Amino acid sequence: MQTVRIYPYGVARNRLAQAARRLGVPAVIVNEPGEAQVLVTLRAYYRKRQQTIVEAENRNVPIYVLR
């Protein structure tokens, strides 16, 4: 599998990294949204349509919304 660069928006970085390790997914948590291949956020942040999310959509970055 190829390594996935993830930008967590409103999600705890340590919990996301722990979940990736448990699932055996090669993932790297990045600090800048521009470096990410995927954005992971919570439903509350997604609904507010904050600038980071809108920019990710404009760049066609997949956004995964957690409950």
C-alpha positions, 0 to 999 in steps of 0.5 A: 500500500502507498502512504497516505498524507492526512490532515486532521481538522478538529480531530485528535492527531494522536487518536488518528495516528493510533487508529491508522497503526491499529488498522495497519494503514501506512499514514502520515499526519501532516501539519499543513492542509496543502500537503495533504492527500486527504482531509479528515474532520468532524461533522460539526466542522464540516457543517460550518463550512470553514475556510480550510474545508472550502479550500480543500474542496476547491483543490479536490482533496477528498474529505472524510467526515467522522460522526 
